[in-house]
C-alpha cells in the first residue's frame, strides 16, 4: 500500500514539475516574442526567473575565478622577437592583468627595456563611504553581486596622479597613486573603456535597462534587451551625462540598424558598445567635442555629437564585431577587425579563412586596407582586444583573452609580453594603454 502511495506521490511531483517547466517556458517565449498577455510587473517577474540560470552561472564563475583564474593555451609562444626592430620602440604600456592567484594587477611596462613596474594590486572592497554617485539606470542583471569584480580594466593615470580603472560590469574607481588609497567610486554597470575629453571628464560605456516601450500605451510592454549608454563623469566622480545608444539610433533615424540588422526580442545584447573615444581636435570629418564609438554586435562605428544627442556619421562593416576604433590622421581610422562570430556563441570561426586583422579605413575615400603583421600569424581574436599605431611606425596589438601584447613593425615582431602562468597557460589581460612618457 505504501509503495503504491509513494509511486503516486512521485508521479504527481513529476507531472507537476513538468507542467511548471512547460508553463515557464511558454510564458518566457510569450514575453520575449513581445506578447501583450502580461502586465509590466508580471513581465519583470518572468524575466527575473528566466535569468536565474545565467545569474547562478555568473556567481559560480566569480567564485571559481577567485580560486582558479581563467586561462588557456598560449597561441603566441612560438613567435620570436626580431631584436633589430626593438630599437625603434619608445614609451610605456599601462597593463592590467589577472595573476595566477586570481588577483587583478596593474603594471607599467617599459617598452625599451622590457622591464615591468607594479603600480597597484586592485582592491575588491565594496567602496563604503567612497561612493560619490550611482548610475541609477544600470542593468540590474549586469550590476549585481555576480559582476566581474575580480578583473580591473583599461587603467588610466591623470596628470594629477590619479589612477582610474573599471571593474567590468560594475564600478569606476579612482585611486590616489601616492597613498594607494581609494578616493572615490561611481557604482554602475560600466565596462570596456575609459577615455578623457578636452575638459578632463571621463567617458565610459555602461549597460542600462531599455526605456523603449510598445506604442500601444495600454499594453505597458517594453523590450527586455540590454541597452547601452555613453556616460560622462567628472574628475570628482559625479555623473554629468548619460546618453542611451537606443535613443541615439532612433533620434538619428537609424532604427534599421537596431531593429532591421538585429532583433532585440531574440538577442539580449543586440548593441554591445565597447569603445568611446572623445575627439579632441578637428581633423578631416572628425569634429572636436564629438565621440567616436564602436558597437560590436551591429558591426558599426559612429561619430556622435553628445550635445545634440545625434549620430553625425556612421559606417557598418567591412569589419565584423570590431573593437578599438582610433583616429590615425585627418582621413583615416584604425579598427581591430575581430571578424569572428560573437564569442559568446562558442562558434567563433564559422569559416576557416576568417581571421582577425588590423584594418585602416579611409574616411574620405571609403576604402580600407589591412596592416601587415606576420605571415605565419594565424590571428584569431574571438572577442575583446586592442590594436593601434604607436610612434616609430609600430603597431601594438593586444589579445586580451589570450593574455598577450605584441608590437609589429613592417611585418616583423619587435616586442612580446604574455601573462604566463606556472602551468605555461596564459591568463587574461584587460585593455592596455600606451603612454609616451612615464605617467608617475
C-alpha positions as CSV (number, residue, x, y, z in Angstrom):
1,X,0.0,0.0,0.0
2,X,2.8,2.4,1.0
3,X,4.7,1.5,-2.2
4,X,1.6,2.4,-4.3
5,X,1.2,5.7,-2.4
6,X,4.9,6.6,-2.9
7,X,4.6,5.9,-6.6
8,X,1.6,8.1,-6.8
9,X,3.4,10.9,-5.0
10,X,6.4,10.6,-7.2
11,X,4.2,10.6,-10.3
12,X,2.3,13.6,-9.1
13,X,5.6,15.5,-8.4
14,X,7.0,14.6,-11.9
15,X,3.7,15.7,-13.6
16,X,3.6,18.9,-11.5
17,X,7.2,19.8,-12.2
18,X,6.8,19.0,-15.9
19,X,3.7,21.3,-16.1
20,X,5.6,24.0,-14.3
21,X,8.5,23.8,-16.7
22,X,6.2,23.9,-19.7
23,X,4.3,26.9,-18.2
24,X,7.5,28.8,-17.5
25,X,8.9,28.0,-21.0
26,X,5.6,29.2,-22.6
27,X,5.5,32.4,-20.5
28,X,9.1,33.2,-21.3
29,X,8.5,32.6,-25.0
30,X,5.5,34.8,-25.0
31,X,7.4,37.6,-23.1
32,X,10.4,37.6,-25.4
33,X,8.2,37.5,-28.6
34,X,6.5,40.7,-27.4
35,X,3.2,39.2,-26.3
36,X,0.8,41.7,-24.5
37,X,-0.6,38.9,-22.3
38,X,1.3,40.1,-19.2
39,X,1.4,43.3,-17.2
40,X,4.8,45.1,-16.8
41,X,5.1,43.7,-13.2
42,X,4.4,40.2,-14.3
43,X,6.9,40.6,-17.2
44,X,9.5,41.7,-14.7
45,X,9.0,38.6,-12.6
46,X,9.1,36.3,-15.6
47,X,12.3,38.0,-16.8
48,X,13.9,37.5,-13.4
49,X,13.1,33.8,-13.3
50,X,14.3,33.3,-16.9
51,X,17.6,35.0,-16.0
52,X,18.2,32.9,-12.9
53,X,20.3,30.2,-14.7
54,X,22.6,33.0,-16.0
55,X,22.8,34.6,-12.6
56,X,23.7,31.4,-10.9
57,X,26.3,30.7,-13.7
58,X,27.8,34.1,-13.2
59,X,28.0,33.8,-9.4
60,X,29.7,30.3,-9.8
61,X,32.1,31.8,-12.3
62,X,33.1,34.6,-9.9
63,X,33.9,32.1,-7.1
64,X,35.6,29.7,-9.4
65,X,37.8,32.5,-10.8
66,X,38.6,33.6,-7.2
67,X,40.4,30.4,-6.7
68,X,41.2,29.3,-10.2
69,X,41.6,32.2,-12.7
70,X,40.5,31.6,-16.3
71,X,43.4,30.6,-18.6
72,X,44.0,29.0,-21.9
73,X,46.8,27.7,-24.1
74,X,49.3,30.3,-25.5
75,X,48.9,30.6,-29.3
76,X,51.8,33.0,-29.4
77,X,54.5,31.0,-27.6
78,X,56.2,30.1,-30.9
79,X,56.7,33.7,-32.0
80,X,60.2,35.1,-31.8
81,X,61.1,38.7,-31.4
82,X,63.3,40.4,-34.0
83,X,65.7,42.3,-31.8
84,X,66.8,44.5,-34.6
85,X,63.3,46.1,-34.5
86,X,63.3,46.8,-30.8
87,X,65.4,49.9,-31.0
88,X,62.5,51.6,-32.8
89,X,60.2,51.3,-29.8
90,X,59.8,54.0,-27.2
91,X,57.3,54.6,-24.4
92,X,55.4,52.6,-21.9
93,X,52.3,50.3,-21.7
94,X,50.0,50.6,-18.7
95,X,48.8,47.0,-18.5
96,X,46.1,45.3,-16.4
97,X,46.1,41.5,-16.0
98,X,44.8,38.7,-13.7
99,X,47.6,36.8,-12.0
100,X,47.7,33.0,-11.4
101,X,46.1,33.5,-7.9
102,X,43.1,35.5,-9.3
103,X,44.3,38.9,-8.2
104,X,43.9,41.8,-10.6
105,X,47.1,43.8,-11.1
106,X,48.1,46.9,-12.9
107,X,51.7,47.3,-14.1
108,X,53.8,49.7,-16.2
109,X,55.9,48.0,-18.9
110,X,58.9,49.9,-20.3
111,X,59.0,49.0,-24.0
112,X,62.6,50.0,-24.4
113,X,63.9,47.6,-21.6
114,X,61.1,45.2,-21.3
115,X,61.0,45.7,-17.5
116,X,57.8,45.8,-15.6
117,X,57.0,48.0,-12.6
118,X,54.0,47.1,-10.4
119,X,51.5,50.0,-10.0
120,X,48.7,48.5,-8.0
121,X,47.1,45.3,-6.8
122,X,43.4,46.1,-7.2
123,X,41.0,46.0,-4.3
124,X,37.7,44.1,-4.3
125,X,36.1,46.1,-1.4
126,X,32.6,47.5,-1.9
127,X,33.6,51.1,-1.6
128,X,31.7,52.1,1.5
129,X,31.9,55.9,2.1
130,X,33.9,56.5,-1.1
131,X,30.8,56.2,-3.3
132,X,30.2,59.6,-4.9
133,X,27.4,58.7,-7.4
134,X,25.4,55.9,-8.9
135,X,24.2,55.2,-12.4
136,X,20.6,54.6,-11.5
137,X,19.5,53.2,-14.8
138,X,22.2,50.4,-14.7
139,X,21.1,47.0,-16.0
140,X,20.3,45.2,-12.7
141,X,21.4,41.8,-14.1
142,X,24.8,43.2,-15.1
143,X,25.4,45.3,-12.0
144,X,24.9,42.7,-9.3
145,X,26.9,40.6,-6.8
146,X,27.8,38.5,-9.9
147,X,29.5,41.3,-11.7
148,X,33.1,40.8,-12.8
149,X,34.6,42.4,-9.7
150,X,37.8,40.4,-9.9
151,X,39.2,42.0,-13.2
152,X,40.4,45.6,-13.5
153,X,40.1,47.1,-16.9
154,X,41.6,49.9,-19.0
155,X,43.7,51.8,-16.4
156,X,44.2,55.5,-16.9
157,X,46.6,57.8,-15.0
158,X,45.7,61.5,-14.9
159,X,48.3,64.3,-14.8
160,X,47.4,64.8,-11.1
161,X,48.5,61.3,-10.2
162,X,45.0,59.7,-10.0
163,X,44.6,56.2,-11.3
164,X,41.2,55.3,-12.8
165,X,40.1,51.8,-13.7
166,X,36.8,49.8,-14.2
167,X,35.6,46.6,-12.6
168,X,33.8,45.3,-15.7
169,X,30.0,45.5,-15.5
170,X,30.5,47.1,-12.1
171,X,32.2,50.3,-10.7
172,X,34.5,53.0,-11.8
173,X,37.3,53.6,-9.2
174,X,39.7,56.4,-8.6
175,X,42.9,55.8,-6.7
176,X,45.5,58.2,-5.2
177,X,48.7,56.7,-6.5
178,X,50.9,58.1,-3.8
179,X,48.9,56.6,-0.9
180,X,47.4,53.7,-2.9
181,X,44.0,54.6,-1.4
182,X,40.6,54.8,-2.9
183,X,39.5,58.4,-3.4
184,X,36.0,57.8,-4.9
185,X,33.9,55.2,-6.7
186,X,30.9,55.5,-9.0
187,X,28.7,52.5,-8.9
188,X,27.1,51.2,-12.1
189,X,27.4,48.7,-14.9
190,X,30.4,50.2,-16.5
191,X,32.6,48.2,-18.9
192,X,35.4,48.2,-21.5
193,X,37.0,51.6,-22.0
194,X,37.8,54.8,-20.1
195,X,38.8,57.9,-22.1
196,X,39.1,61.6,-21.3
197,X,37.7,64.6,-23.2
198,X,39.2,68.1,-23.5
199,X,37.8,69.1,-20.1
200,X,39.4,66.0,-18.4
201,X,35.9,64.5,-17.9
202,X,35.8,60.7,-18.3
203,X,33.6,58.9,-20.8
204,X,32.6,55.3,-20.1
205,X,30.4,52.6,-21.6
206,X,27.6,51.3,-19.5
207,X,24.9,48.6,-19.7
208,X,21.5,50.1,-18.9
209,X,17.9,49.0,-18.9
210,X,16.0,50.0,-22.1
211,X,13.3,52.7,-21.9
212,X,11.7,51.9,-25.2
213,X,8.0,50.8,-24.9
214,X,5.3,49.5,-27.2
215,X,3.4,52.2,-29.0
216,X,0.2,50.7,-27.5
217,X,0.2,52.6,-24.3
218,X,-2.4,50.3,-22.7
219,X,-0.1,47.3,-23.0
220,X,2.6,48.5,-20.7
221,X,5.1,46.3,-22.6
222,X,8.7,47.2,-23.1
223,X,11.6,45.4,-24.7
224,X,13.8,43.4,-22.4
225,X,17.1,43.7,-24.2
226,X,20.2,45.3,-22.8
227,X,20.6,48.9,-23.9
228,X,24.0,50.8,-23.7
229,X,24.9,54.3,-22.6
230,X,27.6,56.8,-23.1
231,X,28.3,58.1,-19.6
232,X,30.3,61.3,-18.9
233,X,31.8,61.5,-15.4
234,X,33.6,64.5,-13.8
235,X,37.1,64.2,-12.3
236,X,35.5,64.4,-8.9
237,X,33.3,61.3,-9.5
238,X,29.9,62.9,-10.5
239,X,27.8,61.7,-13.4
240,X,27.3,64.6,-15.8
241,X,25.6,62.9,-18.7
242,X,24.1,59.5,-19.7
243,X,23.1,59.0,-23.3
244,X,21.2,56.0,-24.4
245,X,22.5,54.3,-27.6
246,X,19.0,53.2,-28.4
247,X,17.8,56.8,-28.2
248,X,20.7,58.0,-30.3
249,X,19.8,55.4,-33.0
250,X,16.1,56.3,-33.0
251,X,16.6,60.1,-32.9
252,X,19.0,59.8,-35.8
253,X,16.5,57.8,-37.9
254,X,18.9,54.8,-37.9
255,X,16.3,52.3,-36.4
256,X,17.1,49.9,-39.2
257,X,20.5,49.2,-37.5
258,X,18.9,48.0,-34.3
259,X,15.6,46.5,-35.4
260,X,16.5,45.6,-39.0
261,X,20.0,44.2,-38.7
262,X,19.5,42.8,-35.2
263,X,16.5,41.6,-33.2
264,X,16.2,42.7,-29.5
265,X,13.5,40.2,-29.0
266,X,15.9,37.3,-29.6
267,X,19.2,38.9,-28.7
268,X,19.7,40.0,-25.1
269,X,22.7,42.1,-26.1
270,X,22.0,43.5,-29.6
271,X,24.2,46.6,-29.4
272,X,27.3,45.8,-27.2
273,X,29.1,49.2,-27.1
274,X,32.8,48.6,-26.5
275,X,34.7,51.8,-27.0
276,X,34.1,55.6,-26.6
277,X,36.8,57.9,-27.8
278,X,36.4,61.7,-27.4
279,X,37.7,63.7,-30.4
280,X,40.0,66.5,-29.0
281,X,40.6,68.4,-32.2
282,X,39.1,69.0,-35.7
283,X,40.6,66.5,-38.1
284,X,39.0,66.0,-41.5
285,X,35.4,64.9,-40.9
286,X,36.2,64.3,-37.2
287,X,34.9,67.1,-35.1
288,X,36.2,68.3,-31.7
289,X,33.8,67.5,-28.9
290,X,32.2,64.6,-30.8
291,X,32.7,60.9,-29.7
292,X,33.9,58.1,-31.9
293,X,32.1,54.9,-30.7
294,X,32.2,51.2,-31.6
295,X,29.1,49.0,-31.5
296,X,30.3,45.4,-31.7
297,X,27.1,43.5,-32.3
298,X,26.0,45.9,-35.0
299,X,29.4,45.8,-36.6
300,X,29.1,49.6,-36.7
301,X,31.3,52.6,-36.0
302,X,29.7,56.0,-35.3
303,X,30.6,59.6,-34.7
304,X,28.2,61.1,-32.1
305,X,27.5,64.7,-31.2
306,X,26.8,64.4,-27.4
307,X,25.4,67.9,-27.1
308,X,22.7,67.4,-29.8
309,X,22.5,63.6,-28.9
310,X,22.7,62.7,-32.6
311,X,24.8,60.4,-34.9
312,X,26.6,62.6,-37.4
313,X,28.4,59.8,-39.3
314,X,28.3,56.1,-39.2
315,X,29.7,53.1,-41.1
316,X,28.7,49.4,-40.9
317,X,31.4,46.9,-42.0
318,X,33.5,45.8,-43.7
319,X,34.8,45.0,-40.2
320,X,32.8,42.4,-38.2
321,X,32.2,42.5,-34.4
322,X,35.1,45.0,-34.1
323,X,36.9,46.7,-31.2
324,X,39.1,49.7,-30.5
325,X,38.4,52.4,-33.1
326,X,41.2,55.0,-33.1
327,X,41.8,58.1,-35.4
328,X,45.2,58.0,-37.1
329,X,45.2,61.3,-39.1
330,X,42.9,63.7,-40.9
331,X,41.4,61.0,-43.1
332,X,42.0,57.5,-41.5
333,X,40.9,55.5,-38.5
334,X,42.1,52.1,-37.4
335,X,39.9,49.2,-36.2
336,X,40.6,45.9,-34.7
337,X,38.5,43.7,-37.0
338,X,37.9,40.6,-34.8
339,X,35.9,39.2,-37.7
340,X,34.5,36.4,-35.6
341,X,31.0,35.3,-34.8
342,X,30.2,36.7,-31.4
343,X,32.4,34.7,-29.0
344,X,29.5,34.0,-26.6
345,X,28.1,31.7,-29.2
346,X,31.2,29.4,-29.0
347,X,31.0,29.3,-32.8
348,X,33.7,31.9,-33.3
349,X,35.0,30.8,-36.7
350,X,32.3,29.7,-39.0
351,X,34.7,29.7,-41.9
352,X,38.4,28.6,-41.7
353,X,39.5,31.6,-43.8
354,X,38.2,34.1,-41.3
355,X,40.9,35.8,-39.3
356,X,41.3,38.8,-37.1
357,X,43.2,41.8,-38.6
358,X,44.0,45.4,-38.0
359,X,42.1,47.5,-40.6
360,X,42.8,51.0,-41.7
361,X,39.7,52.8,-43.1
362,X,39.9,56.0,-45.1
363,X,37.0,58.3,-44.1
364,X,37.3,60.3,-47.3
365,X,37.6,57.6,-50.0
366,X,35.7,54.9,-48.2
367,X,38.4,52.4,-48.9
368,X,40.1,50.0,-46.4
369,X,43.4,48.1,-46.1
370,X,44.9,45.6,-43.7
371,X,48.0,46.3,-41.6
372,X,50.8,43.8,-42.1
373,X,51.6,41.7,-39.1
374,X,53.4,38.4,-39.6
375,X,53.0,35.9,-42.4
376,X,52.9,32.9,-40.0
377,X,50.5,34.5,-37.6
378,X,47.0,32.9,-37.7
379,X,45.4,35.7,-35.9
380,X,42.0,34.7,-34.2
381,X,40.9,37.1,-31.5
382,X,37.4,36.0,-30.9
383,X,36.4,38.9,-28.5
384,X,37.8,42.0,-26.8
385,X,41.3,43.2,-27.8
386,X,43.2,46.4,-28.7
387,X,45.1,47.5,-31.8
388,X,46.5,50.9,-32.6
389,X,49.6,52.6,-34.0
390,X,52.3,54.0,-31.7
391,X,55.4,56.1,-32.5
392,X,58.1,54.7,-34.8
393,X,55.9,53.1,-37.3
394,X,54.9,50.4,-34.9
395,X,51.5,48.7,-34.2
396,X,50.5,47.5,-30.8
397,X,48.1,44.5,-30.7
398,X,46.6,43.1,-27.5
399,X,44.8,39.7,-27.4
400,X,43.0,40.2,-24.1
401,X,41.6,36.7,-23.8
402,X,44.9,35.1,-24.6
403,X,46.8,37.5,-22.3
404,X,49.4,38.7,-24.8
405,X,50.7,42.1,-26.1
406,X,52.5,42.2,-29.5
407,X,54.3,45.1,-31.2
408,X,54.9,44.8,-35.0
409,X,56.9,46.9,-37.4
410,X,56.7,46.2,-41.1
411,X,55.6,42.6,-40.6
412,X,58.3,41.9,-38.0
413,X,57.7,41.2,-34.3
414,X,59.5,43.9,-32.2
415,X,58.1,43.1,-28.7
416,X,56.1,40.4,-27.0
417,X,54.7,40.1,-23.4
418,X,52.5,37.3,-22.2
419,X,50.7,36.8,-18.9
420,X,52.1,33.3,-18.5
421,X,51.1,31.2,-15.5
422,X,53.3,28.5,-13.9
423,X,51.5,25.8,-15.8
424,X,52.5,27.6,-19.1
425,X,49.0,28.7,-19.8
426,X,48.1,32.4,-20.2
427,X,45.6,34.4,-18.2
428,X,43.6,37.4,-19.2
429,X,44.8,41.0,-19.8
430,X,42.3,43.8,-19.7
431,X,42.8,46.6,-22.2
432,X,46.2,48.1,-22.1
433,X,47.0,51.8,-22.7
434,X,50.1,53.2,-24.5
435,X,51.8,56.3,-22.9
436,X,54.8,58.0,-24.4
437,X,56.3,59.2,-21.1
438,X,56.2,57.7,-17.6
439,X,52.9,58.9,-16.1
440,X,54.1,59.0,-12.4
